[in-house]
């Protein structure tokens, strides 16, 4: 018995999502900018999806602009700010950001824009004190970007507290909420953030669809794509109606299931971690002392190379990961774990397990029964080869 335990990489689409997308592709494929009946029906589907995404995110539908994914949304905010600001002020990003933020910041720095990082503590958190220190050290700062929940560790950032610090300095905060939305309550309006990025496929929607939620008054940035007046002139290009419809259906389902799904995921996570601790394999749970997503376990296994373990688990039918799916193929230790002060030799033994709406208790038990013997064999091999 195998199991898919890599929901933070992508979540399988709910049958209701698949059905709605298929129906839209068959019958609802009009251009939403057209004034005829086909176009009006497509526009109606798109706006219904916008309302559902807004309800999940706690914002006004007018603040939602659909994109080709959260990577595009993150790029649009960071590059839009830098290009409009002209390098007059610093872009400040968290040290454990997703590659779509981290690499965009690196790109901008390589072209002369001022960029700096705010350090995290040993649990992977950006504390208000650390943010204040970074704002003082790297001022003037024009934009801060800190993710809501880490994709590798599940560690939550105190977004509202960080936004309050930014407000003292008159600086907008952008947050990548891709992993948080649908797994925990997310309230854009109450968070104090000026912009937020979302992704459809992390909550069981189609891949290649995302959203940028932005208070345009607090964070005015030039459009990332130019052309027609789509998405209220915020993102040119004919909208992916079927994908956006699927995003809306997934957002509605995630909102309906939020409380029950969170409790279910937390129970599975705790069973997995308790089982590994009891097995005596020396496991360390990253971010264990911090608030985390209910579905995510980042595990450090001593004397184990994650690459070998992942291949063995895959052969046994289990899908898990090591680090971010966007950095797949990399043999380097996770920058997230290194930023938390974890030595590179230990970071190479990291394993991320993330559950979702279809994960069962039996699958977690089966995973434990497979994982523990494999870890022990690899640890024994490491001892005898030393």
N, C-alpha and C positions, 0 to 999 in steps of 0.2 A: 504494500500500500504506500503510494507516494502522496505528495501534497504540494500545492502551490502556496508558498509562504514568502512571497516577495511583493506584497501589495504596495509597498512604498515605491517600487519601481514602476509598476502599473497595476491597476486593479481590473480584474475581468469584468466586462460589461454585464450589467444586469439584463436578464431576458427582456424586461420591459424596454430598456434602452435599445437593444437590438431590434425589437419589433417596431418601435417608433421610427428609428433611422431607416430601416428597410422600407417602411410605408412611405416615408418622405421621399426617398430616392425614386420610388415607383410612381408616386402621384403628386408630390408637393415640391417639385423641383423648379418652380418659377424664380425669376430674379426679383428679390425683395425691393429693388429700386424701380421696377416696372409698375405702371399705373393700371394695367389690365388685371383681370381676375386672378390669373395665375400668380402675378406679382403680389397682389394684395393678400392672397392666402399665404404666400411665403413670408411676407412681412408680418402677418399675424402670428405665425409660428415663431418667428424670430423674437418678436416682442414678448410673447408668452415665456419663452426660454429666458429672456433677459429678466423678467419679473421673478422667475424661480431662482435664478442665480443670485439676484439681489436679496431675496428672502433668506437664502442660505448664508450670505455674507453680511447681512445686517446693514444694508446700504440702500440708497435710492436707485431705481432702475436707470435713471438718467446718468448715474455715475459709472455704469457698466459699459465698457467697450470690449467687444469680442476681438480676439487675436488668434494667431496661429499656434498658440501655446504660451505657457508661462515664461519660457525662455525669451520669446519675443516681447512679452510684457515687461520683463526685467530689463531687457536691452532698451526698450522704448523709454523707460523712466530714467535710467542712468545716462544713456547717451543724449536723450532729449534735454536733460538738465545740463550736462556738460557743454553741449553745443550752444544752447541758449545763453548759458552763463559766461561762456567764453574763457573759462579758466580763472575767473576772478575769485572764486571761492572753492574750498576743498570738498570733495566727495568722500564721505566717511562710511566705511562698510564694516560689518562684523567680521571677525576672524574666522568664523566657521560657516560662512555662507555657501550656498549651492554654487556649482561651477558657472551657472549662467549669470550670477552676480560677480563672483570672484574673477572670472576670466574677462568679463566686460570691464571691470575696474582696472584690471591689468592692461587691457587694450588701451583704455583712456590714459593711463599713466604713461604708457609707452609713447603716446603722442603729445605729451607735455601737459596734460591736465593734472592738477593737484589731487592726489588720492592718498588716503591714509586708512589704516585699520584700527578698530577698537578691540582691545584684547578681551578674551573670555577667561573666566575662572576655571578651576580644575573640573568643574561639572559641565563646562561648555556654555555658561551663561554670560551675557553682557550685563553687568550690574549697572544700576544708575550712577554709582560712583565712578565706575570705569568710563562710562560714556561722558560724564561731566569732565573728567580728567582729559579725555581725548579731545573734547570740544575746546578746552582751554589750550591744549598743546598744539592743535592743528588749525586754529582759527585763522581767518574767518571760514567757517564751514557753511556750505549752502544746502547740503542734502545729506541725510543719514539713511542708510539702508541696513536693516537688521531683520532676519527671517523670524517668523512666528514660531515655527517648530522645525527642528533639524531633521533632515531626511535620513541621516545615518544613525543618529543616537536617539531621536525622538525628544530630545531636551527642548523644553519650552522657554522662550524668552519672555521677560516681563514687558510686553509691548506697551501696555498703557502707561507704565512707569517711565519707560524710555521716551515715549511720546511727550509725557509731561515735562521731562527734562529738556527735550528739544524745544518745546513751546516756550520755556523760559528764555531761550536764546533766539526765538523767532525763526526756528529752522524746521522745515517739514520732514516727516519720517515716512519712508517707504518700507513696507514689509512684504516679504515673499511668504504668503500664507498657503502655499501649495499643499504642504503636508498637514496643516492644521484643519483646513476646511473639510467638513464632512466627518471628522474624527472627534471633534470637540467643538463647543460653541465658539463661533467667531462673530464678532460684532464690530464691523468697520466704523460705524458711527460712534460707538462708545469707546473705541480703542484710542482715539486721538491721532491715528495715522492719517496721512494725507493721500497715500496711495497704497494699493495692495494688489498682488498678483495671484491668480488662481489658474488651475489646470483641470481640464475635464477628466482626463484618463486616470488621475489619482483617486477619483471618487466613483469609478465605474462608468464613466462616459467615454466617448471616442477619443482616440489619440489625435494629436494635431489641432486641438482646440483649447483655447484658454481665454482669460479675461484680465483686463487691467481695470481696476476700480480706482477712480481718482477724483478727488475734490479739486476741480480745475481752478477754483479761486485760490486755493492754498498752494497748489503746485502746478503752475502753468508751464507746460513744456510744448515744444514744437512737435507736430506729428512725426512719427517714426517713418511712416510710409506716405507718399504723396500721390495724388491721382484724383479720383472722384471724391464726392462728399460723403462717403460711407461712414457709418458709425459717428454721426454728427461731426464729420470732418476731423475725427480723431485718428481714424485708421482706414486709409484708402484700400480699395479692393472689394470685389463682390463677396459678400459674406458666405461662409460655408454653412448653408441653412441646415442641411441634414446633421452635420456635426454639432452645430449649435443647439439644434433641437435635442440631440442626445445628451448634451451637456445639461440642458434644462431639466430633462427627465431625471438624470442622475442626481442633480442638485435637489430636486424635490424628494426623491427617495432618501437621499442622505439626511435631509432635514427631518423627515418622518421617523427615521430609524435611529436618530442621533443618540438618544439616551440609552436605549436598549443595546444598540451596537457597541457603545462605549463600555458598558458594563460587561458585555460578552467578551470583548477584546481584552479588557483588563484581566478577566479571569483566565483567559488563555495565556496571556503574557506571564502572569504570576505563576501559573502551573509550570510553564516552561522553565522559568528562572529558578523556581524552587526545586524542580527536578534535577537541574544541572548542579545546583549547589549541593544537593544531597548525594549526587553521584561521585563527589570527590575528585573532580577533574580540574580543580583549581580555577574555575571560571570567575571572571570579574565582569560585572554588569556596568557598562559605561553610563555615567550620569545617574547612577542609582539613587543618589541623595537629592536629585533635583526633580522638579515636576516634569513628567514626560508624557508623550502620547500614550494612550492606553494600548495601542497595538504593536509597539515597536520595542525590540530588544537588540541592543548592540553588545555583543559578547566578546570578551577577550579570552582566548584559550591559550595558555602557555605551551611553548614547544610545539606549536601547530602552525603550519603554513596554510593560510586561508585558501590559496589557490588549489592545493591538493585536496583539502577537505571539501571544497565546493564541487570539484570534479567527482569525488567519491559519492557525495550526496546526490548529485545529478544522476549518476548511474543507478542510484537507488530510487530515483523518481521524485526527489525533493528539490524544489526550486527555492533557493535562498540567495543571498548576495553578500558581498564584502564591500562596504562603502557605497558610493553613489553609482546608480546605473549609468549615469552620464559620464562616468570615468571608467567604464568597463574596458578591459584589455590592459589597464595600467597595472604594472607590478610594483609601483611605488606605494608606500604606506599612505593612508588617508591624510590629507591636509587638515581635515577636521580634527582627527585624533591628535595629530602633532600639535595643533594650536591649543589643545587642551593640556598639553604637557606630557602626553603619553609617549614613551620612547618608541623609536621606529621599529625595534625588534618585536615589541609587544603589539604595536599597531598592525603589523603584518599578519597577526593571528586573529584579526577581527572578523566576526560573523554577524550579519544583520538578518534578523528574522522579523517579518512584518505580516500580520494577519489581516483579515478583512471579512466582508459580509458573508462569504460562503465557507469560511474556515470552521471546522468542527473540533470538538474536544478530542475525538478519536484520532484525528489527523495529528494533533499536537502530541498525543501519547505515542503514536507510531513514529513520529519524528524523533522523540526522545529515545525510543528503543533502538533507532538506527544511529543517531548522532553519538550517543555515549560510547558504544564500542568502537566506533571509528576514531573518535578523539583519543581514546585510550591506546589504540594501535599506533596512531601517529606519535603520541607522546612516548610510548615505549621505544619506537624506532629512533626517535630523536635522542633518547638517553643512551641507547646502545651504540649509536653512531658518533657520540660525543668523544 
